Amino acid sequence: MQPIYIIIPVHNRKAFTLACLENLKTNGDLQKYQVIVVDDRSSDRTAEEVAENYPEVTILIGDGNLWWTGAIFHSDQIRLKSR
C-alpha cells in the first residue's frame, strides 16, 4: 500500500502550523500519514520550531516565491522522487 501524504504549505504562520501539527499528533495522524511542511522562507522560525517539536515531519524550504501552488508542486516532486 502506498503512503498517504499530508502537505502543509506555510509562510510565517508558526502558531497555526504548530497547532495543526499538534492536532494531527493528538489524533494519531502523524503516525498514520507522511506529513510534509513546505516552509517558504518564513522569518518567524516556523521550520526550526517544527523540526524541534515534530522530528517525524519532513520539512522542505522554499525560496520565498513558491506561494501555495508552488509549495504543493515542490513537495509533490520530492514525493515522486522518493518512490
N, C-alpha and C positions, 0 to 999 in steps of 0.2 A: 504494500500500500504506500502510495506517495504521500509525503508530508503535506500538511496544510499550513500555509503561511499567513501571518497577520502582519501587515505592513503599516507602519505608523510614520507618515511624513511630518516633520516638525521644524519650526523655526522660531526660536525664542518663546517657547511655551513650556518651560520646565515644569511648573506646578501642574499643569494639565497633563503633561506626559507622564510624570511620576504617579499622579492619581490614576491614570489609565492603566499603567503597568501594575500598580498595587491591586487594582480591581481584577485584572487578569490573574494575578498571583492568588488572590483570595478565592477566586472561582476555580482554581486549578488549571487554568488555561495556559499558563506559562510552561507547564509540564506537558500539556497535550499538543501544543502547536509550536511552530517555529516562528518566533517574533523578531521582526526586523524594524529597528528605528532608523529612519533616514534623517539625520540632523543636517540641515542646510546652513552650516556655519553659524549656529546660534552664538550670541555673545553672552548668554545668561548661564553658561556652563551646563546646558542640557545634556550633552553627550557624556561629560565627565560624571555627572550625578547618576545617569542611567548605568554607566559602566560600574560605578562603585556599589550601587544598590541592587542591580539586576545583572549579574555576570552571565546569566543564561541567555540574555538578549543580544542579538547581533546588531552592531551599530555601524552604519555607513555614514560617512561625512561627505556632504556635497560641497560645491564651490560657491554657494551663496546665490546661485541663479537657477536652481532646479525648479522652484515652485512645486506645486502638488504633482502635476503630470510628470515632470522630470524626475521627481523623487520616486514615484511609482515605477517609471521606466528603469531608472538606475537600479533599484532593488530587484526588479524582475530580471535584469541582465545578470546580476550576481547570482540570483536563484537558479537561473538556467545553466550557468557555468558549473554550479555545484552538483548537478545531476550526474 
